[in-house]
Amino acid sequence: MDGKMAYLNNQINLFKKSFKLDKKRFFSVIIFDSLFILVSYIALSLCGAWLNSSASKIGGLDLITLTENAVNELAALKSFYYGLIVCSILLIIFLFLAWSFFQGFIWNTILKKKFDLSYFKKFLLLNLACIPISIILFFIAIICIEFFNLIFLFFSTSGLNTSLVMFILLVLFTFVFLPILLYLINFISVLYFYFTKKKKISYSFKNTFDIAVKKIHLLYIPYLMMSLVFVLLSVITIPLNILPTWLTSLFLLIFLIFYAAWVRFYIAVIIAKSERIHHKI
């Protein structure tokens, strides 16, 4: 019992420590996140504008009643599809490079390390290695969401009091579903933490497995804390619904960027502490 209380008190202290941030580094992370979102938005907008422009040129193509210009029309259609493929590939490559660039800056800022070309090259390789893991985590997250939807449907049709149903769902969402989802979303962040620490890919995977998988029970309370903060922010932002949709969306995006920045600093704190506990076991 004393050990459990000591662990709980330690987690509470770590939670408090996560808010004692270096403001300069914290706002640097927010700026890097905002720049990534802006750059991604511009790239997606340009790609979308090109696709709309190209699609409008072949919008009147009728494959049933082709005229003598059939060859030219089919060539235009073929050119459009080739362009779509090339544009999609270039967009994916650009977003991958942008993600790696800004995430590299973010984690070097959090851990007070230096971002350089050598780091960036290895970080690109790490992110390539993370693609299969990200796909697996994505499908696990989808399964969790579908499972929660089934639970929601079950309680919604159970005939129980509406207030009781909403309370049960809120408890399940806050204490079970959301911590699991946050764990899946931030699993790659643990890899980034270890990679930035030593700049070694094998070291990153080994230590991430040791801490985030083998010692996963040590991470429940921290992810529960993240969940509680997220729910609290969600409640605080409810009054924003009276504002115009675009303004509400902007404020929610700002809240989300601030929350994501804090989460990464918190992860750095809890992983560093969990690592020390792991080495003692």
Backbone as a ProteinNet text record, in pm:
[ID]
protein_1_A
[PRIMARY]
MDGKMAYLNNQINLFKKSFKLDKKRFFSVIIFDSLFILVSYIALSLCGAWLNSSASKIGGLDLITLTENAVNELAALKSFYYGLIVCSILLIIFLFLAWSFFQGFIWNTILKKKFDLSYFKKFLLLNLACIPISIILFFIAIICIEFFNLIFLFFSTSGLNTSLVMFILLVLFTFVFLPILLYLINFISVLYFYFTKKKKISYSFKNTFDIAVKKIHLLYIPYLMMSLVFVLLSVITIPLNILPTWLTSLFLLIFLIFYAAWVRFYIAVIIAKSERIHHKI
[TERTIARY]
82.6	0	85.9	194.3	282.8	348.3	384.2	445.1	350.1	222.6	123	98.1	93.5	72.7	192.1	312	433.1	432	389	380.6	279.8	162.4	58.1	104.6	169.2	219.9	326.2	407.8	511.8	450.2	343.1	275.9	208.9	154.1	92.5	198.3	314.8	424.8	475	482.2	523.7	421.9	294.8	188.2	202.7	228.5	248.7	373.2	477.7	603.5	587.2	493.1	473.8	424.5	367.9	318.4	424.2	534	644.5	738.9	689.8	759.6	848.4	951.3	1029.8	943.5	894.8	798.8	854.3	983.8	1043.9	1038.7	1075.7	1072.6	929.9	838.3	698.2	637.7	661.2	604.6	677.5	803.8	875.2	808.3	770.5	700.4	567.2	495.8	367.7	387.2	493.5	521.3	553.1	635.7	670.3	545.8	459.7	335.1	247.3	236.6	153.3	207.8	341.3	403.2	378.9	385.8	358.9	215.2	121.7	-19.1	-38.1	25.8	13.7	72.8	192.6	259.6	177.7	125	43.7	-84.4	-145.8	-268.8	-243.7	-131.7	-97.1	-72.7	2.2	32.1	-96.1	-184.4	-310.8	-400	-398.8	-480.7	-431.4	-299.5	-242.5	-271.2	-256.4	-284.9	-433	-519.2	-662.8	-701.8	-639.8	-669.2	-627.7	-511.6	-465.4	-559	-602.8	-693.5	-827.1	-880	-1007.1	-994.6	-881.6	-858.8	-847.2	-773.7	-754.9	-884.5	-960.5	-1085.9	-1188.5	-1186.3	-1283.8	-1262	-1137.7	-1105.5	-1160.3	-1184.4	-1236	-1376.6	-1435.7	-1567.3	-1673.9	-1656.9	-1757.9	-1731.7	-1634.2	-1599.4	-1709	-1758.2	-1861.4	-1801.7	-1777.9	-1713.7	-1808.3	-1940.1	-2036.9	-2050.9	-2058.1	-2074.4	-1949.4	-1841.7	-1715.8	-1718.9	-1660.2	-1653.4	-1522.2	-1495.2	-1369.1	-1248.7	-1274.9	-1166.7	-1145	-1192.4	-1186.1	-1043.8	-949.8	-810.9	-758.9	-786	-740	-807.8	-937.2	-1012.4	-963.4	-938.8	-887.6	-745.4	-667.9	-532	-535.9	-634.5	-649.8	-689.1	-778.3	-820.5	-703.1	-625.3	-508.7	-407.2	-387.4	-294.9	-340	-473.7	-527.7	-497.1	-519.2	-495.2	-347	-261	-116.8	-79.6	-137.1	-111.4	-159.8	-274.9	-329.2	-234.3	-180.4	-87.5	40.4	96.2	220.6	199.6	88.3	57.2	42.4	-24.6	-44.7	87.8	173.4	304.6	389.2	392.8	470.7	416.2	283.5	221.8	258.8	253.2	288	434.2	523.1	665.6	689.1	622.3	638.3	590.2	472.8	418.2	506	561.4	652.2	777.4	835.4	954.2	922.4	807.2	767.1	742.7	674.2	648.9	781.4	873.3	1002.8	1081.6	1078.4	1152.8	1100.9	970.4	914.7	914.5	887.6	893.9	1036.7	1133.6	1272.8	1306.1	1264.4	1286.2	1215	1093.3	1014.9	1082.5	1125.4	1184.2	1324	1396.8	1525.2	1504.7	1397.1	1364.2	1324.6	1241	1194.7	1310.5	1402.7	1512.7	1640.5	1630.3	1744.3	1862.7	1832.9	1935.2	1949.9	2052.3	2078.4	2028.2	1946.6	1896.4	1998.6	2046.7	2142.1	2110.6	2187.9	2162.1	2177.6	2277.2	2300	2178.6	2126.8	2006.2	1889.2	1871	1756.3	1757.8	1875.3	1885.5	1843.8	1894.8	1860.3	1713.7	1664.1	1524.1	1430	1471	1392.5	1384.7	1496.6	1499.4	1411.5	1415.7	1330.2	1183.7	1145.9	1006.6	963.3	1055	1024	998.4	1080.9	1063.4	935.3	888.6	767.3	638.1	648	527.1	445.2	507	428.1	367.5	444	394.2	275.7	287.8	179.2	51.9	67.8	-48.4	-116	-35.2	-90	-161.6	-97.5	-158.3	-288.3	-289.2	-408.9	-526	-501.6	-609.5	-654.6	-561.5	-599.7	-689.3	-653	-734.4	-874.3	-882.5	-1013.2	-1097.2	-1033.5	-1103.9	-1156.1	-1073.2	-1115.1	-1233.7	-1229.2	-1339.5	-1468.1	-1457	-1575.2	-1629.6	-1539.1	-1581.2	-1656	-1605.4	-1673.1	-1809.1	-1817.4	-1946.1	-2047.4	-2000.3	-2088.6	-2137.1	-2045.5	-2084.6	-2186.8	-2164	-2257.1	-2396	-2399.9	-2527.5	-2595.7	-2515.5	-2570.3	-2641.2	-2571.7	-2631.2	-2744.8	-2734.9	-2839.8	-2971.7	-2962.8	-3084.2	-3117.8	-3050.1	-3070	-3194	-3249.8	-3367.4	-3336.5	-3208.4	-3169.7	-3196.7	-3195.2	-3213.8	-3106.9	-3149.5	-3057.7	-2939	-2964.2	-2856.5	-2756.2	-2808	-2720.9	-2635.9	-2697.8	-2625	-2512.4	-2542.8	-2441.7	-2327.7	-2360.2	-2256.7	-2166.2	-2226.7	-2148.5	-2057	-2111.3	-2031.1	-1917.1	-1944.4	-1840.5	-1727.6	-1763.7	-1663.6	-1580.6	-1647.3	-1576.5	-1485.8	-1536.1	-1458.2	-1334	-1351.6	-1242.7	-1139.9	-1185.7	-1096.2	-1047.2	-1111.2	-1071	-1036.4	-1136.4	-1119.1	-1015.5	-1028.2	-938.7	-793.3	-765.7	-625.6	-563.9	-643.8	-592.9	-564.3	-656	-639.4	-518.2	-499.9	-384.8	-254	-257.5	-138.9	-101.6	-200.9	-176.2	-125.8	-187.7	-150.2	-7.8	30.3	159.3	268.2	238.6	339	464.7	444.1	556.4	637.2	569.8	640.6	745.8	718.6	817	939.7	917.1	1027.9	1108.8	1039.3	1106.8	1190.7	1137.7	1209.6	1344	1339.5	1462.5	1558.2	1504.2	1591.2	1664.2	1592	1652.5	1756.4	1736.4	1829.4	1964.8	1966.4	2091.8	2120.7	2020.4	2033.3	2065.7	2009.4	2029.8	1893.6	1866.5	1736.3	1713.2	1810.8	1795.8	1774.2	1846.9	1831	1688.5	1634.9	1499.6	1395.3	1402.6	1304.2	1317.1	1439.9	1461.8	1405.1	1437.4	1392.6	1243.4	1191	1046.4	971.7	1022.2	960.9	971.5	1087.4	1107.8	1014.5	994.1	914.4	767.5	740.1	601.8	524.4	593.1	524.4	538.7	662.1	685.7	641.4	654.4	616.6	495.6	404.7	289.5	203.1	203.1	122	169.1	296.4	348.6	296.6	236.7	194.2	44.9	-30	-175.1	-210.3	-154.6	-187.2	-151.9	-31.5	-1.9	-100.7	-138.2	-233.5	-374.1	-404	-530.5	-530.3	-417.8	-405.7	-426.2	-364.7	-384.2	-531.3	-596.7	-737.9	-822.7	-794.9	-870.5	-851.9	-728.8	-702.9	-778.6	-780.2	-851.4	-1001.2	-1058.8	-1201.7	-1231.4	-1144	-1162.2	-1158.8	-1062.9	-1056.1	-1179.8	-1230.4	-1350.9	-1470.2	-1480.1	-1589.4	-1574.2	-1450.3	-1423.6	-1460	-1439.5	-1462.9	-1608.7	-1696.3	-1837.8	-1901.5	-1876.4	-1937.5	-1896.5	-1787.2	-1742.9	-1840.9	-1932.8	-2029.6	-2123.6	-2132.7	-2220.8	-2155.6	-2024.1	-1952.6	-1974.8	-1943.3	-1950.5	-1864.1	-1903	-1835.7	-1686.1	-1649.1	-1507.5	-1425.3	-1485.9	-1415.3	-1403.4	-1510.5	-1506.6	-1398.8	-1392.7	-1291.9	-1150.8	-1131.3	-999.4	-957.8	-1049.3	-1018.5	-990.3	-1068.3	-1047.4	-911.4	-871.5	-740.3	-629.5	-645.4	-545.5	-535.5	-650.3	-651.8	-582.4	-610.2	-551.9	-399.9	-351.4	-207.2	-139.7	-200.4	-145.5	-145.8	-254.8	-266.1	-161	-144.3	-46.3	95.1	125	257.7	281.4	181.9	195.5	211.1	135	141.6	282.7	349.1	484.4	585.4	571.3	657.8	628.9	502.3	462.7	517.3	509.8	563.7	713.8	785.1	929	958.4	876	893.9	866.8	753.9	715.6	803.8	849.3	935.8	1072.3	1124	1252.5	1243.1	1131.7	1113.1	1091.1	1009	982.7	1110.7	1197.7	1324.9	1411.6	1411.9	1489.8	1433.4	1300.2	1235.7	1267.2	1263.2	1291.3	1432.3	1529.6	1668.4	1690.5	1600.1	1613.3	1555.4	1464.7	1396	1486.3
-120.8	0	125.6	123.6	239.8	264.6	153.7	166.9	228.6	188.4	242.8	390.3	427.3	567.8	652.5	595.9	667.4	689.2	585.7	596.3	702.8	702	798.9	940.8	959	1092.1	1138.7	1045.1	1079.1	1123.7	1053.4	1090.2	1226.9	1256.8	1388.4	1498.1	1470.1	1567.9	1588.6	1479.7	1491.1	1572	1551.8	1626.2	1775.6	1809.3	1949.6	2006	1922.8	1965.8	1996	1925.4	1943.7	2083.7	2154.1	2289.7	2395.5	2352.2	2444.9	2445.7	2501.4	2494.9	2616.6	2592.4	2703.4	2768.4	2887.4	2953.4	2971.6	3001.7	3022.1	2893.9	2781.4	2653.9	2612.5	2635.9	2599.2	2672.5	2803.3	2880.2	2852	2809.8	2768.3	2645.2	2549.9	2429.7	2467.2	2560.2	2605.6	2669.2	2749.1	2813.7	2709.2	2608.4	2503.8	2424.1	2392.6	2322.2	2406.4	2534.8	2625.1	2638.4	2645.6	2655.8	2529.4	2413.3	2288.4	2284.9	2326.5	2329.5	2426.5	2543.8	2644.4	2593.7	2538.3	2486.7	2373.6	2285	2173.5	2223.8	2325.1	2383.1	2445.2	2517.7	2579.9	2473.5	2369.1	2261.3	2191.1	2161	2094.9	2185.5	2315.2	2410.3	2422	2430.8	2440.2	2313.7	2198.9	2072.7	2063.7	2103.8	2102.2	2197.1	2316.2	2414.4	2360.9	2296.8	2240.4	2129.6	2043.6	1934.6	1987.2	2090.8	2150	2213	2280.7	2344	2239.4	2131.9	2026.3	1951	1926.2	1852.5	1930.9	2064.6	2147.7	2142.3	2116	2110.4	1984.3	1880.7	1756.2	1726.7	1827.6	1806.4	1773.6	1821.6	1796.5	1674.5	1594.8	1476.5	1370.6	1327.2	1223.2	1102.1	998.2	878.9	796.7	827	750.4	810.2	942.4	1009.7	1090.3	1022.1	1089.3	1149.2	1264.8	1333.5	1300.8	1376.5	1354.5	1396.6	1470.9	1511.4	1408.6	1285.3	1182.1	1158	1153.5	1126.2	1234.1	1359.7	1470.8	1470	1437.2	1435.2	1323.6	1207	1095.2	1123.4	1192.3	1229.5	1324.8	1416.7	1510.8	1437.1	1337.3	1258	1177.7	1119.8	1042.5	1132	1250.9	1346.9	1387.4	1399.8	1436.8	1328.8	1203.8	1094.8	1081.5	1099	1096.7	1212.2	1327.5	1444.7	1423.5	1357.3	1328.7	1239.8	1138.5	1046	1118.1	1195.7	1268	1369.9	1442.7	1544.2	1480.1	1365.1	1295.4	1248	1193.7	1145.7	1261	1371.8	1488.6	1547.1	1547.7	1600.1	1514.9	1382.6	1291.6	1309.7	1318.6	1336.8	1469.8	1575.6	1707.6	1707.6	1649.8	1646.3	1561.8	1453.8	1369.1	1447.1	1520.1	1600.5	1713.3	1777.6	1887.3	1835.9	1721.7	1661.7	1629.9	1566.9	1529.8	1653.7	1756.2	1879.4	1946.9	1968.5	2041.6	1957.3	1825.9	1741.1	1730.9	1730.1	1729.6	1853.9	1969.6	2094.1	2091.8	2039.2	2037	1953.7	1832.2	1744.4	1788.1	1850.6	1908.9	2027.2	2101	2212.4	2161.5	2058.3	2003.1	1949.1	1877.5	1812.6	1896.6	2019.7	2111.9	2055	1999.4	1944.6	2033.4	2003.9	2082.4	2009.3	2077.8	2023.2	2051.8	1945.9	1964.6	1866	1873.8	1791.2	1642.6	1609.1	1469.2	1412.1	1490.7	1449.3	1431.9	1528.2	1526.9	1404.4	1368.8	1251.9	1124.7	1106.9	988.2	991.8	1112.6	1127.5	1089.4	1120	1077.8	925.6	859.3	712.5	656.7	720.6	677.7	687.9	798.4	817.6	718.8	682.8	578.7	446.1	416.1	292.4	295.5	416.5	431.4	415.6	418.3	411.4	285	164.2	43.7	48.3	99.1	110.2	205.5	318.1	416.3	357.9	277.9	214.2	117.7	38.6	-55.5	18.7	125.1	204.2	269.8	313	375.1	277.2	153.8	55.2	12.4	5.9	-24.2	87	212.9	326.9	320.8	283.7	270.1	162.7	51.2	-57	-7.5	69.5	124.4	218.5	301.8	396.1	320.7	218.4	139.3	66.3	16.8	-52	43.7	166.2	265.9	300.9	308.1	335	224.7	98.4	-13.2	-1.4	37.6	57.3	169.8	277.1	389.4	345.5	266.7	217.5	124.5	42.1	-51.1	23.5	123.4	197.5	287.8	336.4	424.6	350.4	219.9	139.4	50.3	74.4	-12.1	24.4	143	185.4	248.8	266.3	329.8	479.1	541.1	685.4	756.7	857.9	927.3	988.1	1049.4	1111.8	1006.8	890.3	782.1	729.7	715.9	668.5	764.7	895.1	994.8	993.9	973	967.7	845.5	730.6	607.6	622.9	677.7	696.4	795.1	901.6	1000.1	937.9	854.5	786.7	690.9	611.3	517.3	591.2	701.3	779.1	838.4	895.8	966.5	872.2	762	675.3	552.3	521.6	401.2	434.5	482.4	500.1	606.4	726.4	836.4	810.3	755.9	722.6	624.2	525.2	429.5	501.1	586.5	659.9	752.9	820.5	909.6	831.1	712.1	625.2	588.3	551.7	514.1	633.4	749.1	868.5	912.2	900.1	951.5	844.7	724.3	617.9	658.8	720.3	763.7	872.7	951.5	1056.7	998.6	881	814.5	777.6	728.9	700.2	826.2	935.9	1062.3	1107.2	1086.2	1123	1050.2	918	839.2	865.4	886.4	912.7	1045.6	1148.7	1280.2	1276.4	1186.1	1174.9	1120.6	1017.4	952.4	952.2	989.2	987.9	848.6	746	608.3	540.9	488.7	429.4	302.5	214	88.3	115.9	213.3	253.9	303	376.4	432.6	321.9	223.9	116.2	27.7	-2.4	-88.1	-25.3	101.1	167.2	198.4	226.7	248	119.9	5.7	-123.3	-150.1	-120.1	-146.1	-63.6	63.1	153.7	156.1	176.7	197.4	68.1	-45.8	-173.5	-262.3	-292.7	-381.7	-318.5	-186.4	-114.7	-24.2	-72.5	9.4	48.5	-37.2	-7.8	119.3	155.9	277	403.5	387.1	502.4	531.3	444.4	466.9	599.1	622.9	745.6	870.1	877.9	996.8	1018.4	909.8	925.5	955.9	910	948.4	1098.1	1149.5	1293.2	1372.4	1325.4	1390.8	1389.2	1276.8	1262.5	1361.9	1374.7	1466.2	1611	1645.8	1781.2	1806.2	1706.3	1720.1	1739.3	1659.8	1672.1	1808.7	1854.3	1985.9	2095.8	2088.7	2187.5	2182.9	2061.1	2046.3	2114	2101	2164.9	2316.6	2364	2507.9	2571.8	2497.3	2552.8	2544.2	2484.1	2472.5	2608.5	2712.6	2844.4	2901.3	2851.5	2902.3	2869.1	2775.5	2733.8	2846.1	2952.4	3064.8	3153.4	3135.7	3215.6	3159.1	3237.9	3184.9	3060.2	2972.3	2843	2857.8	2949.9	2965.9	3012.7	3101.3	3152.9	3045.2	2966.4	2854.7	2754.8	2723.6	2628.9	2680.8	2810.6	2871.4	2860.7	2893.2	2884.5	2739.8	2646.3	2504.6	2457	2504	2468.1	2522.5	2646.2	2706.6	2627.2	2591.8	2511.2	2377.6	2317.3	2186.1	2195.3	2303.1	2322.6	2339.7	2420	2438.2	2306.7	2232.3	2104.2	2005.8	1997.3	1905.2	1940.6	2069.9	2113.2	2070.8	2093.8	2053.9	1902.3	1826.6	1680.2	1630.4	1688.6	1642.6	1674.8	1790.7	1821.1	1725.6	1695.2	1603	1463.3	1420.1	1288.8	1283	1390.7	1394.6	1377.9	1438.8	1429.2	1287.8	1229.2	1097.7	985.6	998.4	894.7	898	1017.2	1029	965.8	988.8	930.8	780.5	735	591.7	516.7	583	521.4	496.5	593.1	576.4	463.2	454	345.7	211.5	208.6	84.2	33.1	122.4	81.1	32.4	70.6	26.1	-113.4	-153.7	-283.6	-396.8
0	0	0	82.7	88	-47.5	-116	-247.9	-348.2	-343.4	-435.7	-408.8	-279.2	-244.4	-287	-270.7	-312.4	-463.8	-537.6	-683.3	-722.7	-656.4	-687.7	-657.1	-541.8	-504.8	-604.3	-648.3	-745.7	-877.9	-920.5	-1045.5	-1034.4	-918.5	-897	-903.8	-844.6	-848.8	-991.7	-1069.7	-1209.3	-1290.1	-1258.8	-1326.4	-1297.3	-1172	-1135.9	-1203.7	-1209.2	-1270.5	-1419.4	-1484	-1628	-1662.6	-1564.1	-1589.4	-1559.5	-1498.7	-1470.7	-1589.9	-1699.8	-1826.8	-1849.3	-1929.2	-1981.9	-2089.6	-2061.3	-2150.8	-2291.5	-2300.8	-2431.8	-2513.6	-2453.7	-2525.4	-2555.9	-2461.3	-2480.6	-2599.5	-2608.1	-2718.6	-2849.6	-2840.7	-2962.2	-3022.7	-2936.2	-2982.8	-3046.6	-2985.4	-3039.8	-3177.2	-3192.3	-3321	-3427.5	-3392.8	-3489	-3530.6	-3435.2	-3467.3	-3560	-3528	-3608.5	-3750	-3761.4	-3893.9	-3975.9	-3909.8	-3981	-4032.3	-3949	-3989.1	-4105.3	-4096.4	-4202.5	-4333.4	-4327	-4447.5	-4509.7	-4425.3	-4474.1	-4539.7	-4477.4	-4532.8	-4670.1	-4682.5	-4811.4	-4917.4	-4881	-4976.5	-5020.9	-4926.7	-4960.1	-5045.1	-5014.9	-5091.7	-5235.1	-5252.7	-5387.6	-5468.2	-5402.3	-5469.6	-5506.7	-5413.4	-5440.3	-5551.5	-5554	-5658.7	-5795.8	-5802.8	-5930.2	-5977.9	-5883.9	-5919.9	-5969.6	-5902.6	-5946.6	-6084.1	-6105.6	-6235.7	-6346.4	-6317.7	-6417.9	-6442.8	-6336	-6350.1	-6429.8	-6415.3	-6488	-6638.8	-6679.6	-6821.8	-6889.3	-6808.5	-6866.2	-6815.7	-6752.7	-6693.3	-6794.8	-6919.8	-7021.5	-7106.9	-7069.8	-7149.2	-7141.8	-7257.2	-7264.5	-7334.5	-7258.4	-7313.4	-7401.8	-7399.8	-7479.1	-7618.7	-7625	-7754	-7786.2	-7813.1	-7842.5	-7983.2	-7996.7	-8125.6	-8195	-8304.1	-8373.9	-8289.9	-8179.7	-8089.4	-7978.6	-8004.6	-7900.5	-7851.4	-7945.4	-7907.1	-7813	-7848.7	-7765.3	-7628.5	-7629	-7503.2	-7411.6	-7468	-7388.5	-7339.8	-7422.8	-7382.5	-7263.9	-7266.3	-7155.1	-7027.2	-7043.9	-6928.3	-6871.6	-6964.8	-6923.4	-6852.8	-6906.7	-6847.5	-6707.4	-6691.3	-6560.4	-6456.4	-6492.3	-6397.6	-6363.5	-6464.1	-6437.4	-6343.6	-6372.1	-6288.3	-6146.1	-6133.3	-6000	-5920.4	-5987	-5921	-5879.6	-5972.5	-5943.7	-5833.1	-5840.9	-5739.6	-5601.6	-5595.5	-5468	-5409	-5496.6	-5449.8	-5397.1	-5474.4	-5432.6	-5302.5	-5288.7	-5167.1	-5046.2	-5061.6	-4952.1	-4911.9	-5012	-4983.9	-4911.9	-4960.6	-4899.1	-4754.7	-4729.6	-4593.8	-4502.1	-4556.9	-4478.4	-4438	-4533.1	-4504	-4406.5	-4426.5	-4337.7	-4195.7	-4184.4	-4053	-3983.8	-4054.9	-3997.9	-3956	-4040.5	-4012	-3884.6	-3878.2	-3763.7	-3636.4	-3648.6	-3530.3	-3477.1	-3568.7	-3525.9	-3445.6	-3495	-3422.7	-3286.8	-3284.5	-3161.6	-3054.2	-3088.2	-2986.8	-2947	-3035.9	-2996.7	-2902.5	-2924.5	-2836	-2697.9	-2693.3	-2565.9	-2483.1	-2548.7	-2476.9	-2476.4	-2523.3	-2523.7	-2601.8	-2717.2	-2805.4	-2929.3	-3009.2	-3129.8	-3253.5	-3331.6	-3457.4	-3566.5	-3633.2	-3742	-3855.4	-3961.7	-4079.4	-4048.3	-3966.8	-3930.1	-3856.9	-3764.6	-3690.9	-3787.2	-3877.4	-3967.6	-4058.5	-4110.5	-4197.9	-4123.6	-4002	-3923.8	-3881	-3855	-3813.6	-3927	-4050.9	-4166.9	-4174.5	-4149.8	-4150.2	-4038.8	-3923.4	-3811.3	-3850.1	-3912.8	-3952.4	-4059.6	-4148.5	-4246.3	-4175.6	-4075.5	-3998.4	-3916.4	-3884.5	-3802.5	-3882.1	-4015.2	-4097.5	-4070.3	-4070.8	-4039.6	-3898.7	-3803.1	-3665.7	-3659.9	-3729.5	-3731.4	-3792.4	-3897.9	-3961.6	-3864.4	-3793.4	-3694.5	-3582.7	-3531.4	-3424.2	-3471.3	-3598.5	-3654.8	-3656	-3700.6	-3706.6	-3566.8	-3472	-3333.3	-3279.6	-3312	-3268.1	-3329.2	-3457.6	-3523.9	-3454.5	-3419.6	-3349.4	-3214.8	-3143.6	-3013.8	-3028.5	-3132.5	-3157.2	-3189.3	-3273	-3307.4	-3184.8	-3100.3	-2978.3	-2885.3	-2874.5	-2790.3	-2849.5	-2981.9	-3047.1	-3016.7	-3014	-2979.1	-2835	-2746.6	-2606.1	-2595.6	-2672.8	-2672.9	-2720.5	-2827.5	-2879.3	-2779.2	-2711.8	-2613.2	-2500.4	-2444	-2332.6	-2379	-2503.8	-2556.1	-2573.3	-2601	-2622.9	-2503.7	-2391.6	-2274	-2193.4	-2218.2	-2144.1	-2009.9	-1979	-1853.6	-1858.8	-1742.3	-1732.7	-1816.4	-1891.8	-1982.9	-1910	-1796	-1718.1	-1671.4	-1630.2	-1585.4	-1700.6	-1816.5	-1934.9	-1970.9	-1971.1	-2004.9	-1903.8	-1777.1	-1672.3	-1691.8	-1718.9	-1740.3	-1861.2	-1969.8	-2090.9	-2068.9	-1991.7	-1962.3	-1880.8	-1783.6	-1700.7	-1785.6	-1870.2	-1957	-2055.1	-2108.5	-2204.1	-2137.8	-2018.8	-1951	-1890.4	-1830.9	-1754.7	-1832	-1943.9	-2018.5	-2163.3	-2237.4	-2381.1	-2415.5	-2359.6	-2395.4	-2354.3	-2234.8	-2203	-2302.5	-2347.1	-2446.3	-2577.5	-2618.9	-2744.7	-2738.4	-2626.5	-2610	-2610.3	-2551.8	-2553.5	-2697.1	-2776.8	-2915.9	-2997.6	-2976.5	-3051.9	-3019.3	-2892.5	-2848.2	-2838	-2886.2	-2881.6	-2960.8	-3076.8	-3159.9	-3089.2	-3005.2	-2931.9	-2837.9	-2783.9	-2698.5	-2780.9	-2902.3	-2993.5	-3023	-3048.2	-3075.8	-2955.9	-2837.5	-2715.1	-2708.7	-2726.3	-2715.2	-2831.1	-2950.8	-3064	-3045.6	-3004.8	-2984.8	-2874.3	-2780.4	-2667.8	-2711.3	-2798.7	-2836.3	-2987	-3067.4	-3213.8	-3267.6	-3204.4	-3248.2	-3264.1	-3383.6	-3412.6	-3332.1	-3327.6	-3252.8	-3104.9	-3051.4	-2911.2	-2886.1	-2981.9	-2968.3	-2958.3	-3048.7	-3049.5	-2925.1	-2885.8	-2769.3	-2643.3	-2619.7	-2497.4	-2499.4	-2617.9	-2628.6	-2593.4	-2641.4	-2607.3	-2457.8	-2399.5	-2256.6	-2169.1	-2207.1	-2123	-2162	-2292.6	-2337.9	-2358.8	-2361.5	-2379.9	-2255.3	-2218.6	-2105	-1972.8	-1962.7	-1840.1	-1863.5	-1946.1	-1983.7	-1862.8	-1758.3	-1639.7	-1568.7	-1587.5	-1524.7	-1593	-1711.6	-1790.4	-1779.9	-1709.9	-1706.2	-1638.3	-1520.1	-1446.8	-1527.1	-1587.6	-1669.8	-1783.7	-1852.1	-1962.9	-1911.2	-1791.2	-1728.8	-1698.8	-1652.5	-1626.3	-1755.1	-1864.1	-1993.6	-2033.9	-2008.2	-2041.3	-1962.4	-1832.8	-1747.7	-1793.3	-1831.6	-1880	-2010.4	-2098.7	-2226.1	-2203.3	-2113.1	-2083.5	-2021.9	-1932.7	-1870.7	-1975.8	-2068.1	-2175.7	-2264.5	-2287.2	-2369.4	-2303.9	-2173	-2098.9	-2103.2	-2084	-2084.2	-2218.4	-2326.5	-2461	-2506.2	-2425.9	-2464	-2495.4	-2413.2	-2443.5	-2578.8	-2637.3	-2767.5	-2878.9	-2852.7	-2955	-2997.6	-2915.7	-2951	-3058.4	-3079.4	-3178.4	-3318.3	-3422.6	-3559.7	-3573.6	-3662.5	-3677.5	-3703.3	-3794	-3828.3	-3709.1	-3626.3	-3509.2	-3401.9	-3385.9	-3291.3	-3330.2	-3459.7	-3508.5	-3484.5	-3503.6	-3482.3	-3335.9	-3245.4	-3102.2	-3060.4	-3113.6	-3080.8	-3131.1	-3249.9	-3304.4	-3215.2	-3168	-3078.6	-2948	-2890.4	-2768.4	-2791.8	-2906.5	-2937.4	-2953.7	-3016.3	-3033.2	-2897.6	-2809.6	-2675.1	-2598	-2610.2	-2540.4	-2590.8	-2722.6	-2780.8	-2737.3	-2727.8	-2683.4	-2538.5	-2453.8	-2312.6	-2299.9	-2376.8	-2370.1	-2397.2	-2495.6	-2529.4	-2419.7	-2357	-2243.1	-2127.1	-2106.6	-1999.7	-2027.5	-2154.2	-2191.8	-2163.7	-2196.2	-2170.4	-2021.1	-1937.7	-1792.2	-1742.9	-1784.7	-1731.7	-1786.7	-1912.5	-1968.1	-1900.9	-1876.4	-1806.8	-1667.6	-1598.9	-1466.4	-1475.3	-1569.4	-1586	-1621.5	-1697.6	-1735.1	-1612.8	-1521.2	-1398	-1313.1	-1308.4	-1232.9	-1296.9	-1431.2	-1505.7	-1476.7	-1471.8	-1450.4	-1307	-1217.3	-1078.7	-1057.4	-1153.1	-1137.6	-1181.5
[MASK]
+++++++++++++++++++++++++++++++++++++++++++++++++++++++++++++++++++++++++++++++++++++++++++++++++++++++++++++++++++++++++++++++++++++++++++++++++++++++++++++++++++++++++++++++++++++++++++++++++++++++++++++++++++++++++++++++++++++++++++++++++++++++++++++++++++++++++++++++++++++++++

